[in-house]
Amino acid sequence: MLILFVACSIWLAENVQFRFMVLSRFWLVIFISSILFVMFSVFSGQFYSIDYVLNGKKDDPILIGETYKWKLPAKYFDLMARAHNDSYVKNINPNDADTTYVLKEKTVLIYSGVQKSDGLLVTAKASLFDLILPLMAYLAFFAGIMQLLIDSGATEKLAKRLSPFFQRVFPSVPAGHPSITYMTMNFSANFLGLDSAATPFGLRAMESLQELNSDKEKASDAQIMFLSLHAAGLTLIPTSIIGYRAAANAANPADVMLPCIITSFVGTLAAFFIVGIRQRISFKSGLLLGVLMGVIGAILGLLFYVGSLDLVQKNYFTNNFSGILLFAIIVLTLLFAFKNEARFKEKQTTVFDAFVEGARGGLDTGVKIFPYVLGMLVAISVFRNSGLFELIASGISELFRYAGVGKEITDSLPVALLRPFSSSGSRGFMLDAMNQFGPDSLAGRLSAIFQCSAETTFYVIAVYFGAINVRNTRYTLGVMLLVDLICVLTAISVALWFFA
């Protein structure tokens, strides 16, 4: 089936009419290959039922067979008959879910293992209720805040001050353009681990950059650079990762903070230089080098400060730092809007009405991106539940083992492999690695570094380009996957350096 997957990829790459639509081709490859793999597994007897691929829920037991009562050993039947729910659990594999026998009138259903992801139809429903609706709420709120920044004149002032630097990175963006402010807010939110705020700012940045785009269906250089830097996921405070490690009773939940920062920073630099070389950006600018050195110095200074704290102080700092800064941004925005209320009167509106108008635009954006998110998530659902992902992941892990890579590294690779596809899926593998090998093992720590040092590549592309109806993403996907690979290799090196 791995050969089928590769062959399908090659065929689509050679025959798809739209030459540059890499994301579309990839979507077709994983969807078609996964469905063919499911059908092959059913007809070859590897699957008993494919209903779970359509209707099953994550962590539900998987039906693997059905047999007549009289074919079971008598002791199983007796145990099932005495059970209040007519079921019997037999522990045949300590590394997997117990095998369960469920008594029916004449037959016995046999379940074993658990489902890796929600089924296709369940995913379609959950993508609306569990993902898009919450995302629309975040979009509405932060789009309202952004509207206050626009109407109060804050974006103009910020864009003018940052234009000299951004013109080196985004030569096609005019000085003082509003997209500079949106990109700054997006990078800042990512930097602070504020994912809920980063997405609305990023979408506004893409919409603003689209106004400068001469070919509305084709990604511009500025959009590719912005999205590649965004997806590199430079994070200063990986609060969620620290929280998961604390819940898993890690000795020092924040000990992966420095490796996460280093890995994501290397990924960000890689994205900048790879795209910059492709777009022929000059790296000889003193301002550009000065800002990069300043960022590096600030990171090192913060790391030095955090390193001087004891365990309780570190946990207190990491738990509150990002939230305090988010509140600070909101309060400063409101105060600046209040101070410049006259500008709102000139536009025949009020501060509150401007917020409401911006929030309404955020809701419209959420509706627009829903079909793109839905299409990507259902394809990933089938990909995971078909077993094709596990087959490919196992093959890659074996190659690493043959290359002499230690078992603890290969045990954490599923997180790295799934991260570009699904944040929740890779998070599940991370939690499983911490539970199975321990949060303070190399595999547990490396899984956490993988999880915090990159973005969900395909989701990001679907959401950001879907919001502006860009169909030709050019080389964006290739760059982002290359950066993902660089982050994986960096994470392994950093983890071995710190924890081996």
Summary of the structure (lengths in Angstrom):
residues: 500
radius of gyration: 25.1
end to end distance: 36.0
largest distance: 85.3
contacts: 1667
relative contact order: 0.13
helix: 72%
strand: 5%
